[in-house]
Amino acid sequence: MSDTSKLREPSVRVMPARLEAYRTRTRRVGEIVRAALRSPTTVAGLVVIVAILAMAILAPVLVTANTPDPYQLPRDFGALWAPPGTPGHPLGTTGEGGDVLYAIVWGSRTSVQLALIVVSATVAIGVLIGSIAAVLGGRWDEYLMRVVDVFMTVPELILALAIAGVLGPSFRNIILALIITSWTDYARLIRGEILQVKQLEYVDAARVMGDKRWRIYLKDILPNSFTPIIVLLTLDMGKVVLVGATLSFIGLAEVGLAEWGNLVSAGQRGIVAGRWWAATFGGLMVFLWALACNLVGDGLRDVLDPRTESR
């Protein structure tokens, strides 16, 4: 066999393998969507998520207030602790006259922005660090994973609370604190997936062909390692809002910010006196968002994890 044929032989294997991997991923996406939509709980979660996203997008249309900053809760000092059904305040007010409906609608926009920013940033950071560790290996893997271990020794909520407390009460600081503390799971997960995919035949064939390491990573390894990340980020969309609401509840967000955790905090003082509506509606929104994201995440995990398909 000539030297030329020896060089061409791997290319005969790698190109069909890459094409088949791409076709498999495309078919798999359609299968995932159809299987997920067959689950009533997943569909219910999607309906709630879409409804809250629509409310966040349409917030300026649904409720308006003559305030310079629409994210600041407008106050009616002539209607303190107004019960639901009060004219002008269909869901009542807080003890400071803040409109509960306004807090819920604009709080949806605040919470959705929190989830999207934090999850996008943590996925990017975690995938980058985990990929470097898995692809380069050796000392890079050792050092980066020890950094991950250091972050994971402290409970995420405690570390986020400490960071946000040091930086001062601000919703931006809550976002920053959550980004700093939430990327480690993605780093560990993508590292493990890449180490498995690196052993597949078409990756070996691409390596024999002389493809550069990062080209192999981008074309062959990463697309086939990202499925578990999708499940995790779906679950984290709910967890991030829950943790953010917790930090807001204890006073680490701006006073008067239209946010669900702030609404619960403002309403807790009235619960003893039977003024349940502010805390109840605020807590209900956090619950619905977190539950919906978990339902969708669990549904995707059932579809994507082969071990659950046979149950």
N, C-alpha and C positions, 0 to 999 in steps of 0.2 A: 504493500500500500504506500502510495507517495505521501510526502510531507503535506502536500496541498489537501489531499483527501482526509488526512488526519485532522487538519485544522477545520475542515468543513463539517466533519462528522458531528461535533457538539452542536453546531448551529442548526443541524437538522433536528436535533432533539429539543433545543431550547425554544425555538420559535413556535412550534406547535404546542409546547407545554405552556408558554406564555399566553398564547391565544386561547387555549383551553381553560386556563386559569381565569382569564378575563370573561369568557363566556359563562363559566361556572358562577362567578361573582354576580354577573348580570341576571342569570336565571335565579340565583339564590335571593336576590333582592325582591323579585316578584313573588317568590315562594314565601318569603318572610312577611310581606305585606298581606298576602292572602291568608296566611295562617294566623297572623295577628288579628285580622278583622273577623276571624271566626270565633274569637274569644269575646264573650259579652263584657267581661270585666275590662279587657283592654280597650274595647270600643267606648265603654263608659268613661274610662280615664281620658281617652282622646277627646271625647265630647266636652268634658270639663276643662281640659287644657285649652281647646280651641275657643271655648266661651270666655275664659279669662283673658286669653290673648286678644280676642276681639274687643273686650271691655277696655283693655290697656290701650289698644290702638285708637279706639273711638272715645277715649276719656274726654278730650276737649269738646266733643259733640254731646256727650251724655250729660255732663255736669260742667257748669261754668261758674266762675267767681271773679269778682273785681279785685283781684290781688295781683301785685307785680310778679310774684312767683307762683305759678299754678301748683307747684308741689307743696306749698305751704297751706295748711288747713285754714280756710276762712272761719271766722268766729262770729257768732251772733250772741252778744252779751245780754240780749233781752230774752234769750231762750236757753237758759242753763238747765241741763238735764231734761230737755224736752223729750217726751216719750215718742215711740214710733207712731206715725199717723198725724203728727203735728203739721199743720199747713206750712209748706216751705222746707220741712225736715221730715221726709217720709220714713226714715229709719231712726229718727231722734237725733239728739245731740249729746255731747260730753259735758262734763262739769265746767269746762271752759267755754262752752257754746260752740264747739267744733261740730260741723255737720258730719254725721256718721256715713251717710251715703257718699259724700265727697271723699271721705277718707278711704272708703272701700274701693271706689272707682279709680282714683288717682293712686291709691296704694297698690292696685294691681299693676299699674305702669311702673311704679318704683320697684316692686318685687320682681317683675319680669326682667327689668333692666339688670337688677342685681344678679338674677340667675344666669342670664345670658353672658354678662361680662365676666363673672367669676368662673363659670364653667368653661367658657371659651379660653380664658387665660390659663386656667389650671390644666386643661387638656393640652394646650400648646407647650407649656413648661414641662409637664410630666412626660409627654411623648418625646420631646427633645432630649431630656436628660436620660430617660430610659433607653432611647434609641442609641445615644452615644455610648452608654454603658454596654449595651448588647452587641452593637456592631464593632466597636473598637476592642472591647474585652480587656483582659489583662488588668493593668493597674487602673485604667480608667473605670472599668467595671467595679473594681474594689473600692476606689475612693468615692465614686458617686453613690454607690449603694450604702456606704457608711454614712454619707450625708443624709440619705433617705432614712436610715435607721435612727439618726439623731432626732429628726423631726417627728418620727413616729413614736418616740418614747414618751412624748407629752401628749395627753388627750387633745384632740383637735379643738374642741370648744374652749378648753382652758387656755390654750395657746392663743386662739383668736381673741378671747376676752382680754388677755394680758396685752397683746399688741394694740388692740383698739383702745384699751384704757390708757396706754402710754401715749398714743398719738392724739387722743382727745376725742370728745363727742362729735362725730361727723359721720354721715352715711358713707362718704368716700373712704373714710378710714376703716369702716366696717368692710367695705369691698376689698380694700388692700389687705386687711387682716385675713380675710377668707381666702384670698389668692395665695398668700404666703403659706397658709396651713393646709390647703386642700389638694396640692398637686402630687403628693407622694404616692397615693394609690395608683394614679395613672402611670407613674414612672415604673413602679414594680410590675404592674400588669402588662404594659407594652414590652418591657424587657423580657418577661417570661414568654410572651407570644413570639417575639422575634427570635429568641433562642430555639424555639421549636420549628419555626418556618425556615430558619437557616439550614436545617438538615434535609429539606426536601430536594428531590432530584433536579427539578428545573433550576433551582438556585445554584446547585453544583455545576450544572451545565453552563449557566451564564458565567460562573466564575472561571470555568475552563476556557470559555470563549475570550476571556480577557477583559470583560466589562469591568469598569471601575466600581469600587466598593459602594460608593454612594448612589451610583446609577442602579446597581442591583437592589439596593435598599429601597429606593423610590419606586422602581418599576415592579419588583418582584416580591419584596418582603413586606413593606408597610401596608399595601392594599390588602394583603391576606392576613394581617395581624390586627386589624382595626376593629373587628367585630365585637370583641368584649368591651372595647372602649365605648362603643355606642350604647351598650346596656348600662355601663357604669355612669356615663354622663347623663342618661335619662333619669336614673335614680338620684343623681346628685342635684339635678334641677329642683327636685323637691327638698332635699336636705339643706341646700344652700339657703333657700328662702326660710326654712324653719330656723336655722341657726341665725340668720340675719334678723329675723323677727325677735329671737331671744335676746340678741345684743341690743336691739332697739328697745325692747321691753324694759331692760335694766338701765336705760338712760344713756346709751352710747351713740344715739342718733340725735340730730338737731331737734330741739323742742318745736313742736308744731308741724313737723314733717308729716305729710300724708303718707302713712305707711302702716301696714297691718299690725306690726308689733307695737308701734306707738299708740295705735288705737286701743289695743288691749290694755296697755299700761294706763292710758287715760281713763279707761272704763272700769278698772279694777276697784277704784275707790268708791264706786257707786253700787257695787254688787251687794254689800252688806245691807244697804238701804233699799234693796229691791230694784235698783236701776241697772238691769242686766244687759241692756241692748248693745252698748258700745263694746264691751269686752266680748260678748257672745258673737256678734257679727264679725268682729276683727279676728277672733280665734277661729271662727268657722271658715273664713277665707284661707287662713294658713292651713287649716286641716284639709280643706278640699284640694288645694294645690298640691300639697305634699302627698295626699292619698292618690290623686290622679297620676302624678309622676311615678309613684311606686307601682300602680296598677299597670301602666304602660311599660315600665322597666321590667317588671316580673313577666309580663306577656312576651316581651322581646327575648328575655332570657330563656323562657320555656321553648321558644321557637328556635333560638340560635344554639342552645346547648344540646348536643346530641344525646346526652345522658338523660335528659328530661323528655325527649320525644318518644321514647319507648315505654314510658310509664303509663 
